[in-house]
Amino acid sequence: MGKKRIQKQDRKNLEQRQNISDPEHPVINRTYKDTLFRMIFREKKNLLQLYNALNNTNYRDVTNLEVITLENAIYMNMKNDVAFLLADRLNLYEHQSTFNPNMPLRNLFYISREYEKLIEKQSLYSSTKIQIPNPHFIVFYNGTLSQAERTILKLSDLYNHPEEIPELELTVCMLNINKGYNNEILKQCNLLSEYIQYVDLVRTYAKALPIEEAVELAVTEAIKNNILTEFLQKCRREAIQVSIFEYDEEKELRLLRQAERKGALEEGRQQGIESGIRSLMDNMKLSLNQAMDVLNIPSEEQPIYAARIHNK
């Protein structure tokens, strides 16, 4: 019992030491939920530059921009990157490293909360019309899987029964910001361009090095080559934490997608074999075992198909 108490105390002491701020050896907080994109563009001047690049505008006064990101609104364990008001437009910007067809539904939930917050002092039962800002939804995609330069995601694409004119629609514009795509936007927003360059550095070094070393090297080289220099010098430790977390999460999501695709292929194969068994049983009047033997189904797999036949 004494030895166990000592081991438990040792683990507690280690955890306490790991919580001490050490800029040379930052401890990675695995529950950290911010994003590098959000860290960069939560600054109003940076966000205004991005908005101008997207909309071919030339706003300069940051006081016209009001950030209204819901800090306590979390979906899929991630905060919405940034929401803001400018020129009577409610803009929701988000960065994604994996394609997500459910963004319209996610944004529907989010925009509902934003509107609820904006009109909380007004009555929905009033005879006076309540004016609300026009919503605009943008996703910045820089994943490793190929995507079009610009993709429109629709809420109606998620409906069980497609309708020519859906009664509720929400569209999200997904912009591919990988190298070679949307060059005009990247030219007009140097921060977005530098962000992509930095991410490419991390991915390149991560092919040959442990992710912790890859990120450290990427940050050092980025600063040296004037890529996000001001931001990385100011927030180096936090940027390293987030970069490692994001890379690990991106890797886990890729593995999950691969497993899902593999599972879908296997399900398709089993459905095809099941259809062949049923066809032989119906048309040739064979028994279940005879049909499986004709199709040369391995004995270890036969219980799987027997269960599929009997359960339908």
KOLKEDREN-43557 format. One record per residue (C-alpha): residue in three letters; residue number from 1; x, y, z. Coordinates in pm, 1 decimal. Layout:
@sevex: ALA&marro: NUM&x: X&y: Y&z: Z
...
***
This chain:
@sevex: MET&marro: 1&x: 0.0&y: 0.0&z: 0.0
@sevex: GLY&marro: 2&x: 287.1&y: 236.6&z: 87.1
@sevex: LYS&marro: 3&x: 453.4&y: 177.5&z: -247.8
@sevex: LYS&marro: 4&x: 127.1&y: 250.8&z: -432.2
@sevex: ARG&marro: 5&x: 83.0&y: 578.1&z: -240.0
@sevex: ILE&marro: 6&x: 438.6&y: 681.7&z: -332.5
@sevex: GLN&marro: 7&x: 376.6&y: 599.8&z: -701.1
@sevex: LYS&marro: 8&x: 51.4&y: 797.2&z: -694.7
@sevex: GLN&marro: 9&x: 228.8&y: 1095.0&z: -533.6
@sevex: ASP&marro: 10&x: 509.0&y: 1072.1&z: -792.1
@sevex: ARG&marro: 11&x: 253.6&y: 1090.7&z: -1074.4
@sevex: LYS&marro: 12&x: 87.8&y: 1389.5&z: -907.4
@sevex: ASN&marro: 13&x: 423.5&y: 1566.7&z: -869.4
@sevex: LEU&marro: 14&x: 501.3&y: 1498.2&z: -1237.1
@sevex: GLU&marro: 15&x: 167.8&y: 1645.8&z: -1343.2
@sevex: GLN&marro: 16&x: 235.3&y: 1953.6&z: -1129.7
@sevex: ARG&marro: 17&x: 578.5&y: 1997.2&z: -1289.0
@sevex: GLN&marro: 18&x: 427.4&y: 1959.8&z: -1634.9
@sevex: ASN&marro: 19&x: 183.2&y: 2239.8&z: -1561.3
@sevex: ILE&marro: 20&x: 467.9&y: 2482.8&z: -1494.1
@sevex: SER&marro: 21&x: 518.8&y: 2720.6&z: -1786.6
@sevex: ASP&marro: 22&x: 836.8&y: 2624.7&z: -1970.6
@sevex: PRO&marro: 23&x: 881.1&y: 2814.4&z: -2299.3
@sevex: GLU&marro: 24&x: 1165.1&y: 2585.7&z: -2405.2
@sevex: HIS&marro: 25&x: 969.4&y: 2262.3&z: -2354.5
@sevex: PRO&marro: 26&x: 597.9&y: 2344.6&z: -2379.1
@sevex: VAL&marro: 27&x: 363.6&y: 2075.2&z: -2254.5
@sevex: ILE&marro: 28&x: 92.3&y: 1997.2&z: -2505.5
@sevex: ASN&marro: 29&x: -256.8&y: 2043.8&z: -2369.6
@sevex: ARG&marro: 30&x: -452.0&y: 1768.6&z: -2545.5
@sevex: THR&marro: 31&x: -783.5&y: 1928.4&z: -2453.4
@sevex: TYR&marro: 32&x: -690.4&y: 2258.5&z: -2618.2
@sevex: LYS&marro: 33&x: -968.3&y: 2358.1&z: -2858.9
@sevex: ASP&marro: 34&x: -851.9&y: 2677.8&z: -3025.8
@sevex: THR&marro: 35&x: -720.5&y: 2685.8&z: -3383.1
@sevex: LEU&marro: 36&x: -427.0&y: 2863.2&z: -3540.5
@sevex: PHE&marro: 37&x: -660.6&y: 3024.6&z: -3794.9
@sevex: ARG&marro: 38&x: -876.8&y: 3160.2&z: -3515.0
@sevex: MET&marro: 39&x: -573.7&y: 3289.8&z: -3324.4
@sevex: ILE&marro: 40&x: -451.5&y: 3485.2&z: -3627.5
@sevex: PHE&marro: 41&x: -781.9&y: 3628.9&z: -3740.2
@sevex: ARG&marro: 42&x: -932.2&y: 3712.6&z: -3404.2
@sevex: GLU&marro: 43&x: -735.2&y: 4037.4&z: -3435.1
@sevex: LYS&marro: 44&x: -966.4&y: 4293.6&z: -3592.4
@sevex: LYS&marro: 45&x: -707.3&y: 4437.4&z: -3831.2
@sevex: ASN&marro: 46&x: -630.0&y: 4088.1&z: -3964.3
@sevex: LEU&marro: 47&x: -996.0&y: 4000.1&z: -3993.8
@sevex: LEU&marro: 48&x: -1066.3&y: 4322.4&z: -4181.9
@sevex: GLN&marro: 49&x: -788.8&y: 4240.0&z: -4428.9
@sevex: LEU&marro: 50&x: -944.3&y: 3898.8&z: -4490.7
@sevex: TYR&marro: 51&x: -1294.0&y: 4043.9&z: -4535.3
@sevex: ASN&marro: 52&x: -1167.3&y: 4300.6&z: -4786.2
@sevex: ALA&marro: 53&x: -988.8&y: 4031.2&z: -4986.4
@sevex: LEU&marro: 54&x: -1305.0&y: 3820.2&z: -5006.8
@sevex: ASN&marro: 55&x: -1541.5&y: 4103.4&z: -5092.4
@sevex: ASN&marro: 56&x: -1323.5&y: 4339.0&z: -5298.7
@sevex: THR&marro: 57&x: -1382.2&y: 4614.9&z: -5045.2
@sevex: ASN&marro: 58&x: -1148.1&y: 4862.7&z: -4883.3
@sevex: TYR&marro: 59&x: -1265.4&y: 4905.0&z: -4524.3
@sevex: ARG&marro: 60&x: -991.6&y: 5052.3&z: -4304.5
@sevex: ASP&marro: 61&x: -1159.1&y: 5151.0&z: -3978.3
@sevex: VAL&marro: 62&x: -1154.1&y: 4848.4&z: -3747.5
@sevex: THR&marro: 63&x: -1409.0&y: 5013.2&z: -3519.6
@sevex: ASN&marro: 64&x: -1673.0&y: 4935.4&z: -3785.6
@sevex: LEU&marro: 65&x: -1611.9&y: 4565.5&z: -3728.5
@sevex: GLU&marro: 66&x: -1774.7&y: 4398.8&z: -3428.5
@sevex: VAL&marro: 67&x: -1661.5&y: 4047.6&z: -3333.6
@sevex: ILE&marro: 68&x: -1956.2&y: 3848.6&z: -3196.8
@sevex: THR&marro: 69&x: -1811.3&y: 3497.6&z: -3182.0
@sevex: LEU&marro: 70&x: -2000.9&y: 3288.6&z: -2927.6
@sevex: GLU&marro: 71&x: -1727.8&y: 3176.7&z: -2691.2
@sevex: ASN&marro: 72&x: -1943.6&y: 2911.8&z: -2525.7
@sevex: ALA&marro: 73&x: -2092.5&y: 2765.8&z: -2844.1
@sevex: ILE&marro: 74&x: -1906.6&y: 2445.7&z: -2922.4
@sevex: TYR&marro: 75&x: -1995.6&y: 2197.0&z: -3194.5
@sevex: MET&marro: 76&x: -1797.1&y: 1880.7&z: -3267.8
@sevex: ASN&marro: 77&x: -1567.8&y: 1987.4&z: -2978.1
@sevex: MET&marro: 78&x: -1449.0&y: 2290.0&z: -3174.5
@sevex: LYS&marro: 79&x: -1539.8&y: 2655.5&z: -3141.2
@sevex: ASN&marro: 80&x: -1666.3&y: 2839.1&z: -3444.6
@sevex: ASP&marro: 81&x: -1355.5&y: 3021.5&z: -3565.9
@sevex: VAL&marro: 82&x: -1491.5&y: 3373.3&z: -3594.4
@sevex: ALA&marro: 83&x: -1822.8&y: 3555.2&z: -3629.3
@sevex: PHE&marro: 84&x: -1846.0&y: 3928.4&z: -3684.9
@sevex: LEU&marro: 85&x: -2070.2&y: 4212.3&z: -3799.0
@sevex: LEU&marro: 86&x: -1968.5&y: 4457.1&z: -4069.9
@sevex: ALA&marro: 87&x: -2183.1&y: 4668.1&z: -4302.9
@sevex: ASP&marro: 88&x: -2505.0&y: 4499.3&z: -4188.1
@sevex: ARG&marro: 89&x: -2364.4&y: 4157.5&z: -4271.3
@sevex: LEU&marro: 90&x: -2323.0&y: 3877.7&z: -4018.8
@sevex: ASN&marro: 91&x: -2018.2&y: 3679.8&z: -4130.9
@sevex: LEU&marro: 92&x: -1924.8&y: 3333.7&z: -4007.7
@sevex: TYR&marro: 93&x: -1573.5&y: 3224.9&z: -4109.3
@sevex: GLU&marro: 94&x: -1432.7&y: 2883.0&z: -4037.3
@sevex: HIS&marro: 95&x: -1120.9&y: 2692.3&z: -4133.5
@sevex: GLN&marro: 96&x: -1136.5&y: 2319.8&z: -4210.8
@sevex: SER&marro: 97&x: -857.8&y: 2074.0&z: -4289.2
@sevex: THR&marro: 98&x: -1109.4&y: 1795.0&z: -4361.7
@sevex: PHE&marro: 99&x: -1413.1&y: 1817.9&z: -4587.4
@sevex: ASN&marro: 100&x: -1735.6&y: 1840.4&z: -4387.2
@sevex: PRO&marro: 101&x: -2063.8&y: 1822.6&z: -4584.8
@sevex: ASN&marro: 102&x: -2259.4&y: 1899.7&z: -4266.5
@sevex: MET&marro: 103&x: -2136.7&y: 2259.3&z: -4237.4
@sevex: PRO&marro: 104&x: -2476.6&y: 2404.6&z: -4343.7
@sevex: LEU&marro: 105&x: -2647.6&y: 2223.4&z: -4056.0
@sevex: ARG&marro: 106&x: -2377.1&y: 2324.8&z: -3811.5
@sevex: ASN&marro: 107&x: -2404.6&y: 2686.3&z: -3925.7
@sevex: LEU&marro: 108&x: -2783.2&y: 2674.1&z: -3896.0
@sevex: PHE&marro: 109&x: -2749.0&y: 2595.7&z: -3526.4
@sevex: TYR&marro: 110&x: -2482.3&y: 2861.1&z: -3482.6
@sevex: ILE&marro: 111&x: -2659.2&y: 3141.7&z: -3668.4
@sevex: SER&marro: 112&x: -2976.8&y: 3072.5&z: -3471.1
@sevex: ARG&marro: 113&x: -2787.5&y: 3136.0&z: -3149.5
@sevex: GLU&marro: 114&x: -2631.7&y: 3449.8&z: -3294.9
@sevex: TYR&marro: 115&x: -2969.1&y: 3592.8&z: -3395.9
@sevex: GLU&marro: 116&x: -3114.6&y: 3499.6&z: -3059.0
@sevex: LYS&marro: 117&x: -2834.8&y: 3692.4&z: -2892.3
@sevex: LEU&marro: 118&x: -2871.4&y: 3993.2&z: -3125.1
@sevex: ILE&marro: 119&x: -3244.0&y: 4040.4&z: -3062.6
@sevex: GLU&marro: 120&x: -3263.0&y: 3927.9&z: -2700.6
@sevex: LYS&marro: 121&x: -3404.1&y: 4268.4&z: -2595.7
@sevex: GLN&marro: 122&x: -3674.2&y: 4269.0&z: -2864.0
@sevex: SER&marro: 123&x: -4002.3&y: 4081.0&z: -2873.6
@sevex: LEU&marro: 124&x: -4074.9&y: 3831.6&z: -3147.9
@sevex: TYR&marro: 125&x: -4444.1&y: 3892.4&z: -3080.9
@sevex: SER&marro: 126&x: -4422.0&y: 4260.8&z: -3169.5
@sevex: SER&marro: 127&x: -4620.4&y: 4392.7&z: -3466.6
@sevex: THR&marro: 128&x: -4305.9&y: 4576.5&z: -3573.8
@sevex: LYS&marro: 129&x: -4073.1&y: 4398.2&z: -3813.2
@sevex: ILE&marro: 130&x: -3739.6&y: 4303.8&z: -3656.0
@sevex: GLN&marro: 131&x: -3446.0&y: 4376.9&z: -3884.7
@sevex: ILE&marro: 132&x: -3159.0&y: 4129.2&z: -3880.4
@sevex: PRO&marro: 133&x: -2821.8&y: 4137.3&z: -4060.8
@sevex: ASN&marro: 134&x: -2772.4&y: 3927.5&z: -4373.1
@sevex: PRO&marro: 135&x: -2574.7&y: 3609.4&z: -4296.5
@sevex: HIS&marro: 136&x: -2273.7&y: 3497.8&z: -4497.5
@sevex: PHE&marro: 137&x: -2098.9&y: 3165.7&z: -4437.8
@sevex: ILE&marro: 138&x: -1744.1&y: 3095.1&z: -4553.7
@sevex: VAL&marro: 139&x: -1530.4&y: 2785.1&z: -4498.7
@sevex: PHE&marro: 140&x: -1159.5&y: 2802.4&z: -4578.0
@sevex: TYR&marro: 141&x: -1043.2&y: 2453.8&z: -4677.3
@sevex: ASN&marro: 142&x: -678.2&y: 2348.1&z: -4689.2
@sevex: GLY&marro: 143&x: -698.7&y: 1972.4&z: -4645.0
@sevex: THR&marro: 144&x: -484.6&y: 1718.7&z: -4827.1
@sevex: LEU&marro: 145&x: -773.1&y: 1565.2&z: -5023.9
@sevex: SER&marro: 146&x: -848.9&y: 1723.6&z: -5360.5
@sevex: GLN&marro: 147&x: -1140.0&y: 1969.9&z: -5367.3
@sevex: ALA&marro: 148&x: -1271.6&y: 2220.2&z: -5619.9
@sevex: GLU&marro: 149&x: -1162.3&y: 2582.3&z: -5599.3
@sevex: ARG&marro: 150&x: -1508.5&y: 2686.7&z: -5481.8
@sevex: THR&marro: 151&x: -1786.5&y: 2459.0&z: -5355.7
@sevex: ILE&marro: 152&x: -2136.8&y: 2557.7&z: -5246.7
@sevex: LEU&marro: 153&x: -2272.5&y: 2340.2&z: -4966.0
@sevex: LYS&marro: 154&x: -2649.6&y: 2349.6&z: -4918.9
@sevex: LEU&marro: 155&x: -2864.9&y: 2259.8&z: -4623.7
@sevex: SER&marro: 156&x: -3119.6&y: 2115.7&z: -4867.3
@sevex: ASP&marro: 157&x: -2860.4&y: 1859.4&z: -4981.9
@sevex: LEU&marro: 158&x: -2896.5&y: 1701.2&z: -4638.2
@sevex: TYR&marro: 159&x: -3274.4&y: 1659.7&z: -4654.3
@sevex: ASN&marro: 160&x: -3417.0&y: 1308.5&z: -4672.6
@sevex: HIS&marro: 161&x: -3644.3&y: 1413.5&z: -4959.0
@sevex: PRO&marro: 162&x: -3501.6&y: 1666.5&z: -5208.6
@sevex: GLU&marro: 163&x: -3734.6&y: 1949.0&z: -5309.2
@sevex: GLU&marro: 164&x: -3710.5&y: 2183.4&z: -5606.3
@sevex: ILE&marro: 165&x: -3776.0&y: 2485.5&z: -5384.9
@sevex: PRO&marro: 166&x: -3694.1&y: 2396.0&z: -5021.6
@sevex: GLU&marro: 167&x: -3873.6&y: 2598.2&z: -4757.3
@sevex: LEU&marro: 168&x: -3556.2&y: 2633.5&z: -4552.9
@sevex: GLU&marro: 169&x: -3220.4&y: 2683.2&z: -4721.5
@sevex: LEU&marro: 170&x: -2873.3&y: 2780.2&z: -4602.1
@sevex: THR&marro: 171&x: -2567.7&y: 2790.2&z: -4826.7
@sevex: VAL&marro: 172&x: -2203.6&y: 2777.5&z: -4725.4
@sevex: CYS&marro: 173&x: -1926.1&y: 2877.1&z: -4963.6
@sevex: MET&marro: 174&x: -1619.5&y: 2654.8&z: -4921.9
@sevex: LEU&marro: 175&x: -1302.2&y: 2808.7&z: -5063.9
@sevex: ASN&marro: 176&x: -1002.3&y: 2589.4&z: -5136.3
@sevex: ILE&marro: 177&x: -700.3&y: 2789.6&z: -5016.9
@sevex: ASN&marro: 178&x: -434.8&y: 2532.3&z: -5099.5
@sevex: LYS&marro: 179&x: -151.5&y: 2633.9&z: -5331.0
@sevex: GLY&marro: 180&x: -280.3&y: 2697.7&z: -5683.4
@sevex: TYR&marro: 181&x: -636.8&y: 2784.0&z: -5578.7
@sevex: ASN&marro: 182&x: -805.9&y: 3121.1&z: -5522.5
@sevex: ASN&marro: 183&x: -481.1&y: 3302.8&z: -5593.6
@sevex: GLU&marro: 184&x: -649.4&y: 3642.0&z: -5616.7
@sevex: ILE&marro: 185&x: -777.4&y: 3615.6&z: -5259.6
@sevex: LEU&marro: 186&x: -437.6&y: 3501.7&z: -5134.8
@sevex: LYS&marro: 187&x: -267.9&y: 3791.9&z: -5314.7
@sevex: GLN&marro: 188&x: -497.2&y: 4040.6&z: -5143.5
@sevex: CYS&marro: 189&x: -465.8&y: 3883.0&z: -4798.8
@sevex: ASN&marro: 190&x: -99.6&y: 3822.1&z: -4723.9
@sevex: LEU&marro: 191&x: -180.8&y: 3678.6&z: -4378.9
@sevex: LEU&marro: 192&x: -394.6&y: 3403.5&z: -4531.8
@sevex: SER&marro: 193&x: -119.6&y: 3330.4&z: -4783.3
@sevex: GLU&marro: 194&x: 143.2&y: 3314.3&z: -4507.7
@sevex: TYR&marro: 195&x: -83.0&y: 3090.9&z: -4299.2
@sevex: ILE&marro: 196&x: -97.6&y: 2841.7&z: -4588.5
@sevex: GLN&marro: 197&x: 281.3&y: 2859.0&z: -4629.3
@sevex: TYR&marro: 198&x: 327.5&y: 2784.9&z: -4260.0
@sevex: VAL&marro: 199&x: 88.1&y: 2487.3&z: -4269.2
@sevex: ASP&marro: 200&x: 277.3&y: 2350.8&z: -4570.9
@sevex: LEU&marro: 201&x: 603.4&y: 2377.0&z: -4376.0
@sevex: VAL&marro: 202&x: 457.4&y: 2177.5&z: -4086.7
@sevex: ARG&marro: 203&x: 322.9&y: 1907.0&z: -4318.9
@sevex: THR&marro: 204&x: 651.6&y: 1884.2&z: -4508.9
@sevex: TYR&marro: 205&x: 867.8&y: 1843.3&z: -4197.5
@sevex: ALA&marro: 206&x: 616.7&y: 1607.7&z: -4035.6
@sevex: LYS&marro: 207&x: 681.2&y: 1355.8&z: -4314.2
@sevex: ALA&marro: 208&x: 1032.1&y: 1296.8&z: -4180.0
@sevex: LEU&marro: 209&x: 1027.5&y: 1412.6&z: -3816.9
@sevex: PRO&marro: 210&x: 818.3&y: 1363.4&z: -3502.9
@sevex: ILE&marro: 211&x: 545.4&y: 1626.7&z: -3504.3
@sevex: GLU&marro: 212&x: 690.3&y: 1815.2&z: -3205.2
@sevex: GLU&marro: 213&x: 1025.0&y: 1858.7&z: -3386.2
@sevex: ALA&marro: 214&x: 850.8&y: 1933.8&z: -3716.8
@sevex: VAL&marro: 215&x: 649.5&y: 2217.3&z: -3566.2
@sevex: GLU&marro: 216&x: 949.6&y: 2366.7&z: -3385.0
@sevex: LEU&marro: 217&x: 1147.6&y: 2364.0&z: -3711.6
@sevex: ALA&marro: 218&x: 854.6&y: 2504.2&z: -3911.0
@sevex: VAL&marro: 219&x: 808.9&y: 2793.8&z: -3666.7
@sevex: THR&marro: 220&x: 1180.1&y: 2877.0&z: -3671.5
@sevex: GLU&marro: 221&x: 1198.1&y: 2869.9&z: -4051.8
@sevex: ALA&marro: 222&x: 875.1&y: 3067.9&z: -4089.1
@sevex: ILE&marro: 223&x: 1009.4&y: 3348.4&z: -3867.7
@sevex: LYS&marro: 224&x: 1338.1&y: 3344.6&z: -4057.0
@sevex: ASN&marro: 225&x: 1157.6&y: 3376.6&z: -4392.3
@sevex: ASN&marro: 226&x: 910.7&y: 3644.9&z: -4281.3
@sevex: ILE&marro: 227&x: 610.9&y: 3409.1&z: -4271.1
@sevex: LEU&marro: 228&x: 369.5&y: 3507.5&z: -3992.6
@sevex: THR&marro: 229&x: 676.6&y: 3653.6&z: -3823.4
@sevex: GLU&marro: 230&x: 503.0&y: 3904.7&z: -3595.8
@sevex: PHE&marro: 231&x: 239.1&y: 3654.3&z: -3486.4
@sevex: LEU&marro: 232&x: 479.3&y: 3364.6&z: -3427.1
@sevex: GLN&marro: 233&x: 727.7&y: 3578.1&z: -3233.1
@sevex: LYS&marro: 234&x: 449.1&y: 3706.8&z: -3011.9
@sevex: CYS&marro: 235&x: 265.4&y: 3375.8&z: -2963.1
@sevex: ARG&marro: 236&x: 533.5&y: 3116.0&z: -3032.4
@sevex: ARG&marro: 237&x: 458.6&y: 2879.3&z: -2744.1
@sevex: GLU&marro: 238&x: 82.4&y: 2884.9&z: -2793.1
@sevex: ALA&marro: 239&x: 118.7&y: 2851.6&z: -3171.8
@sevex: ILE&marro: 240&x: 335.0&y: 2541.8&z: -3123.7
@sevex: GLN&marro: 241&x: 76.5&y: 2386.3&z: -2891.8
@sevex: VAL&marro: 242&x: -207.3&y: 2449.8&z: -3132.4
@sevex: SER&marro: 243&x: -11.6&y: 2334.1&z: -3438.3
@sevex: ILE&marro: 244&x: 72.1&y: 2000.8&z: -3275.8
@sevex: PHE&marro: 245&x: -284.1&y: 1952.6&z: -3158.4
@sevex: GLU&marro: 246&x: -427.2&y: 2039.1&z: -3501.5
@sevex: TYR&marro: 247&x: -187.1&y: 1807.6&z: -3684.8
@sevex: ASP&marro: 248&x: -266.4&y: 1517.5&z: -3451.8
@sevex: GLU&marro: 249&x: -638.1&y: 1577.8&z: -3489.9
@sevex: GLU&marro: 250&x: -609.6&y: 1607.8&z: -3868.3
@sevex: LYS&marro: 251&x: -421.1&y: 1277.2&z: -3875.1
@sevex: GLU&marro: 252&x: -684.5&y: 1107.9&z: -3657.3
@sevex: LEU&marro: 253&x: -963.4&y: 1237.1&z: -3882.5
@sevex: ARG&marro: 254&x: -783.1&y: 1104.6&z: -4191.6
@sevex: LEU&marro: 255&x: -754.1&y: 762.3&z: -4030.5
@sevex: LEU&marro: 256&x: -1122.3&y: 776.4&z: -3935.7
@sevex: ARG&marro: 257&x: -1221.3&y: 863.1&z: -4293.5
@sevex: GLN&marro: 258&x: -1006.6&y: 576.7&z: -4423.4
@sevex: ALA&marro: 259&x: -1174.1&y: 336.5&z: -4181.1
@sevex: GLU&marro: 260&x: -1516.2&y: 464.6&z: -4287.0
@sevex: ARG&marro: 261&x: -1434.1&y: 414.9&z: -4655.2
@sevex: LYS&marro: 262&x: -1297.2&y: 68.9&z: -4586.9
@sevex: GLY&marro: 263&x: -1609.9&y: -16.9&z: -4388.6
@sevex: ALA&marro: 264&x: -1832.6&y: 111.2&z: -4668.8
@sevex: LEU&marro: 265&x: -1646.5&y: -100.3&z: -4925.4
@sevex: GLU&marro: 266&x: -1675.6&y: -408.4&z: -4706.9
@sevex: GLU&marro: 267&x: -2047.3&y: -345.2&z: -4654.1
@sevex: GLY&marro: 268&x: -2091.0&y: -309.9&z: -5029.8
@sevex: ARG&marro: 269&x: -1909.1&y: -639.5&z: -5087.8
@sevex: GLN&marro: 270&x: -2125.1&y: -818.5&z: -4832.8
@sevex: GLN&marro: 271&x: -2442.8&y: -675.2&z: -4982.1
@sevex: GLY&marro: 272&x: -2337.8&y: -803.2&z: -5324.8
@sevex: ILE&marro: 273&x: -2269.6&y: -1153.0&z: -5193.5
@sevex: GLU&marro: 274&x: -2595.7&y: -1152.1&z: -4997.4
@sevex: SER&marro: 275&x: -2782.2&y: -1058.3&z: -5315.2
@sevex: GLY&marro: 276&x: -2613.2&y: -1348.7&z: -5498.0
@sevex: ILE&marro: 277&x: -2715.1&y: -1592.3&z: -5223.2
@sevex: ARG&marro: 278&x: -3076.9&y: -1477.5&z: -5233.6
@sevex: SER&marro: 279&x: -3083.1&y: -1502.7&z: -5612.6
@sevex: LEU&marro: 280&x: -2961.0&y: -1864.1&z: -5603.0
@sevex: MET&marro: 281&x: -3209.2&y: -1952.4&z: -5328.9
@sevex: ASP&marro: 282&x: -3503.6&y: -1792.8&z: -5513.3
@sevex: ASN&marro: 283&x: -3424.3&y: -1890.0&z: -5871.5
@sevex: MET&marro: 284&x: -3237.4&y: -2217.9&z: -5829.5
@sevex: LYS&marro: 285&x: -3428.2&y: -2326.9&z: -5517.5
@sevex: LEU&marro: 286&x: -3103.4&y: -2396.4&z: -5335.9
@sevex: SER&marro: 287&x: -3073.2&y: -2405.2&z: -4960.0
@sevex: LEU&marro: 288&x: -2873.5&y: -2137.3&z: -4781.7
@sevex: ASN&marro: 289&x: -2573.1&y: -2365.1&z: -4733.4
@sevex: GLN&marro: 290&x: -2586.4&y: -2485.7&z: -5094.4
@sevex: ALA&marro: 291&x: -2596.6&y: -2127.9&z: -5222.8
@sevex: MET&marro: 292&x: -2297.0&y: -2028.9&z: -5012.1
@sevex: ASP&marro: 293&x: -2104.1&y: -2333.8&z: -5134.1
@sevex: VAL&marro: 294&x: -2180.7&y: -2247.9&z: -5497.6
@sevex: LEU&marro: 295&x: -2042.0&y: -1897.2&z: -5438.0
@sevex: ASN&marro: 296&x: -1731.4&y: -2042.4&z: -5267.5
@sevex: ILE&marro: 297&x: -1787.3&y: -1841.1&z: -4952.4
@sevex: PRO&marro: 298&x: -1518.9&y: -1934.0&z: -4695.9
@sevex: SER&marro: 299&x: -1652.4&y: -2136.3&z: -4403.8
@sevex: GLU&marro: 300&x: -1542.6&y: -1870.0&z: -4154.0
@sevex: GLU&marro: 301&x: -1755.2&y: -1608.4&z: -4334.3
@sevex: GLN&marro: 302&x: -2065.1&y: -1822.0&z: -4378.3
@sevex: PRO&marro: 303&x: -2211.7&y: -1737.4&z: -4033.1
@sevex: ILE&marro: 304&x: -2200.9&y: -1368.3&z: -4130.0
@sevex: TYR&marro: 305&x: -2415.1&y: -1425.0&z: -4437.9
@sevex: ALA&marro: 306&x: -2643.2&y: -1670.0&z: -4261.4
@sevex: ALA&marro: 307&x: -2715.5&y: -1399.1&z: -4003.1
@sevex: ARG&marro: 308&x: -2776.4&y: -1136.8&z: -4274.1
@sevex: ILE&marro: 309&x: -3023.5&y: -1365.8&z: -4454.1
@sevex: HIS&marro: 310&x: -3211.3&y: -1468.1&z: -4141.5
@sevex: ASN&marro: 311&x: -3230.7&y: -1112.4&z: -4001.2
@sevex: LYS&marro: 312&x: -3411.4&y: -972.7&z: -4303.5
***
